[in-house]
Amino acid sequence: MASIEWQTALGYAEDSAYSARKPILFYYFDPQCIGCQQMDAATYSSDTVIRFVEKHLIPLRVDIEKKSSYERYSAIWTPTLIILDYKGHEAHRSIGFLNPDQFIAAMHLGIAKTHFSVGEYDTAKVHFEKIFNHFPKENVVPEAIFFSGVSRYKHKNDPAELKKAYEKLLHQFPDSSWTNKASPFRLL
């Protein structure tokens, strides 16, 4: 049976991420944590998740008890999943149990935000679109709409892209905090 091949040292994961041009999935876990146990049993054992992680991420698993060596990431609860860019900078964070679909959607968002942060807008767009096309009901969609609009704006230098993102959020997710965050874009 296949499984995720977790790295256990941040320095090695950073070297691998830089060489492979893949973000790091930094997974804080606690062996006593029921959410972590469920992540192992239901999510990380999924063949779809295993293939996804292998293709898109450098997986790093760190016991929360060894947190002192990783304090800069301030994990206060488990499970905590942090997407780091190739240089170890945080791009996205999820806290709590995620089923396989929620996990993949959240990882696409983190990957998209990583590519956005380094100016790789076309690659970011691919991951945003995967969320919209394959995971339209997941709770990361409003945040993905927001950052997709910001990414398109940065790429094209066209404020109309921000307004489009706001209008999409207003139509699909009127009560989302991401709609509120985008509300100034209506003035563009």
C-alpha positions, 0 to 999 in steps of 0.5 A, spaced: 500 500 500 502 506 498 503 512 503 506 519 503 513 519 504 514 524 509 520 528 511 522 530 518 527 535 517 525 542 515 532 544 512 532 538 508 524 539 506 526 546 504 532 544 499 528 539 496 522 544 495 527 549 492 530 544 487 523 541 485 520 548 485 514 545 489 511 548 496 512 544 502 506 541 506 508 543 513 504 538 517 504 539 525 501 533 528 500 530 535 500 522 536 494 523 541 490 528 537 484 525 534 483 530 528 491 527 527 489 520 527 483 521 523 487 525 518 492 519 518 486 514 517 481 517 512 485 523 508 493 521 508 491 514 506 487 516 500 490 514 494 488 520 491 491 524 496 497 520 496 498 522 488 496 529 489 501 530 495 507 526 491 505 530 484 505 537 487 508 538 494 514 536 499 511 533 505 514 535 512 511 532 518 513 534 525 511 532 532 508 538 536 512 536 541 518 538 537 515 545 536 521 549 539 525 548 533 519 550 529 517 556 533 517 561 527 510 558 525 506 558 531 502 552 531 498 552 537 493 546 535 493 540 531 492 538 526 495 544 523 497 544 515 502 550 513 504 551 505 510 554 505 514 557 499 520 554 496 524 559 501 520 557 507 515 563 507 508 561 509 503 562 504 497 558 507 494 555 513 489 550 515 487 548 522 483 542 524 481 535 520 480 535 513 477 530 509 480 528 502 476 533 498 477 539 503 484 537 503 486 537 496 482 544 495 485 547 501 492 545 498 490 547 491 489 554 494 496 554 498 499 552 492 496 557 488 497 563 493 505 560 493 505 561 486 502 568 486 507 570 491 512 569 487 509 572 481 508 566 477 501 568 475 499 563 470 501 557 475 497 560 480 491 561 475 491 553 474 490 551 481 485 557 482 481 554 477 482 547 479 478 549 486 473 552 482 472 546 477 473 540 482 471 543 489 466 548 488 462 547 494 468 547 499 469 552 504 476 555 501 472 557 494 471 564 497 478 565 499 480 562 492 475 567 488 478 573 492 486 571 491 484 569 484 482 576 483 488 579 486 492 575 482 489 577 475 490 584 478 497 583 479 498 580 473 494 584 468 495 591 472 487 592 471 483 594 477 477 591 473 479 584 475 478 586 483 471 588 481 470 582 478 472 578 484 468 582 488 462 581 484 463 574 483 463 573 491 457 578 492 453 573 487 455 567 490 457 568 497 454 574 500 455 573 507 462 571 506 468 575 510 472 574 503 466 578 500 467 583 506 474 584 505 473 585 497 467 590 498 472 596 497 473 593 490 466 595 488 468 602 488 473 601 482 
